Amino acid sequence: MTVQEEYQALQEKIADCDHRGDYIGLARYMERFLELTGVLYGKESSQYATTLNDYGGIHRDIGNNEKAEQAFLQAAELIGNLLGTSHPDYGSVLNNLAGLYRLMKQYDKAEQYFQRALKIYEETLGKQHFLYISGMNNLGLVYQDQGRFAEAEELHERSLVLLEEANDNPIAIATTLTNLASARRQQHKLEGVVSLLERALHIYEEQLGRNHSLYAYGMNNLASYYMTTGEYEKAKLYYQGALELCKMLFGEESRNYEISLRNYQLASRKAAEQGGTV
């Protein structure tokens, strides 16, 4: 098999893993794919920068934050050199870095990078563009992390209106519904929250099926809501579904599985206490 043939075969495997939400497979194949991209196009090419960005995203999603940060920073430097620091592609790498720093709980740094990305999107693409809308959503999540829930709610509401007007990205609508539900729940505005989360879960199921990581995410969000309202049996059932999916998609050694297991165990204990069996 030639290098080009191996490259094409890996592309197909990566696309299949991405479609199925198989992050373990993605991480395994992307290591070699990045190497081959450097061989075929050079490590100073736009193709290599794009692959680095994708590589960083996969490692972010499976919790390898150090690898993700290195990849994003290298991609940002390459894209800045190739296209300039005002290009939307540069903004997208900044957006990815911001998301990573949010996961690492470096919220000030996350806010800074999201603001920079938003400015680039606004100046180059306009406020109606999906990347700008997505950036508003992301900044809203940082505001939630910082306890600025009213500001977050406003950003998520604006994002949802624009996404529903465009009506061409149901997954983004589902994610925004979830973000809005979270901002309202944090302010104890519980009326209507469950319907937002149920609508999001339905979209994930309809668009991606029940074996996708975002479906697990949707179940986890509903479980968390029911923990808030003291409906522990419902929470237990949704956490159980999320746990089973995390085991399949990420493996039992992953951070996602570990968190899901803790959540399920807590809900099970609360449900047992509520039912008077403990």
C-alpha positions, 0 to 999 in steps of 0.5 A: 500500500502506498502512502497515498492509499493508506492516507485515503483508507485512514480518511474513510476510517476516521469519517466512519468513527466520527459518524458513530461518535467513536472517539477511541477509534478517532484518536487511534487513527488520527495519530497516523493520519497526522503523520501521513499528512506531514509526509504528503503535504509538509508540516508547514502546510494548511492541510497539516494545520487543519489536521492538527486542529482536528487532532487537538479536538479529538484529544480534548474530547477524550480528556488528553488536555496537554496533547490538545493544547499543544496541537491547538497552539501549533495549529494557531501558529501555522494558520496565523502564518499562512492566512493571517490572524484576522482570518476566520480559520484562525478564529476557529482555532482560538475558539477551540483553545478557548473551549479547552481552557474552559474544560481546564477551568481556566475561565479568564483565559477561555473568555479572552480567547472566545472574545478574540474569536468572536471579534474575528467572526464579526469583522469577517463573517458578520453576526448572522453567520453560524460561527459567530452564533456558535461563538456567542453560545460558547461565551455564554457557557463561560459566563455560566462557569463564572456565575454570570447566569443572566448574561449567559441566558441572554446570549443563549436566547439570542443564539437560539433565535438566530439558529431557528430562523436559519433552521439549517443546523438541528444539532446546534439548535439542540445544543443551544436548547441545552445551554439555555436550560442550564442558564435558566436552571442556575437561576432557579427558573425551572418552568419549561426547562425539562421541555427544552432538554427533552426537545434537545434529546429528541433532536439528537436521537432523530439526527444521530441515533441512540448510540452517539455521544451527544445522545449520552450528553442529552440523557445526562442533562435530563438526569441532572435536571431530575437530580435538581428536582429530587426525582431520583428514579428518573435521574437514575434511569437517564444516568444509567443510559448515559453510563452504558453509552460512555462505556461503549464510546469512551471505554472504562478508563476514560474520564467520561465513564468515571464521571458517569459512573459517579453520577449513576451511583449517587442517583442510585443511592438517592433513589434507594433512600427516597424509596426507603430501601436504605 
